[in-house]
C-alpha cells in the first residue's frame, strides 16, 4: 500500500473524529449547566393538594392536639361512611364558606341569643350573641360577644368570634376595657388567620376583624376574606355582622 493512501485514510479519520467531538461538545456543556429553578407560581401550585379526602381529613385531625380537633375527630369517626364522604365534600366547597354571613342587632340588656339557620340538609350556620353587664361605681361593666359558626351534621368546623368589654353610662360606652377576635378552625381545606383591634369611637366600643381563608387544597378554589364587625354601647344597643370582603 502506498504512503499516499495511508495518509489519506489517517486524514479522513481525523476529520470524522473532530466532527463527532463538535456534535458532543454542546450536549456535554448543556449537561454541565445547573437546571433553572422552578417559577414561584408553579411551586405554589405544587404545594396544594388536589382534593381533601376522608383519609387525609382523619390524618389532619389526628395531627392536631387541640381540644376542638380531638372532639371533631371523635364525632367524625362516629359518622357513617356516606356522611363522612359528604362531610369532606362540604369542607372544600367554597360556596358553603362564602355563604357564612350574618347581620343582626339588639339591646345591651344582659342575656343571650342563639339561632341556627340551615344552609342545606347537612350544613347549618349558627349565630350567637351574649351580653353580660354588672353595675359598678365607675359605670356599667358590659361585655358583648358575637360568634358565627359553620356546622356540618351538628359538628362545628369553623367559629369566628369577636368581643368587646367596656364601661357604660347612660347607655353609652365611656371607657374601653378589652376586646379580642379569635377563630377556631378544623376545616382542613383552608387555613383561616387574621384578627382586629378594639377601639372606642363616639360612645361605642367597636372591633372589626379580617379573616383570611387560604386554600390548602385546589378543590376549594380561590382564597376568600371575610370581615366581622361588632359595635356596642350606642344608646344601649349593639350591632354585629359578618360579610365577605
Secondary structure, DSSP 8 states (H G I E B T S, - for coil): --HHHHHHHHHHHHHHHHHHHHHHHHHHHHHHS------HHHHHHHHSBS---HHHHHHHHHH--SHHHHHHHHHHHTS-HHHHHHHHHHHT-HHHHHT--EEEEEE-SSEEEEEEEESSSSEEEEEEEEEEEEEETTEEEEEEEEEEEEEETTEEEEEEEEEEEEEEETTEEEEEEEEEEEEEE--TTEEEEEE--EEEETTEEEEEEEEEEEESBGGG-S-EEEEEEEEEEETTEEEEEEEE-
